């Protein structure tokens, strides 16, 4: 029992599922919901949710501690997170093409979460999380894409610009100006 690859955390039924990495990937990509994945894997949705929030993070933490042993998993997850980012931008584009502004805004929220996840994965949140996030080139590109994609909707575009400016200016910016 001295397999060096054996994780030190308790493995749940999702961890033990032979295809768990594939389902993790699809959940992160947004091509399947946790509920659908749980059904397909034959486990409780709450177990899968806990797995995604805890086991996956612990596995990454372990990977950080022992990069040589689990080297393959880190770029794998990172790659999928980056792919998910691209997919989200495409979906925002499609939502815009369909004239669905609400979906555009939901896309922005999803994108922010993905960027936060990416920032965590790449260690960009260590010192000053929010500031670093809003300074990333990804986030700046995202802002430009969103604002450009709303070109035909000046009112929504203005509101989005204001909301983005408030976000990136940090806490305390309570836009009460005229
Ligand atoms: Zn697990």
Boltz pocket constraint, residues with backbone or C-beta under 6 A from the ligand:
constraints:
  - pocket:
      binder: B
      contacts: [[A, 10], [A, 11], [A, 12], [A, 13], [A, 14], [A, 15], [A, 16], [A, 47], [A, 50], [A, 51], [A, 55], [A, 56]]
      max_distance: 6.0
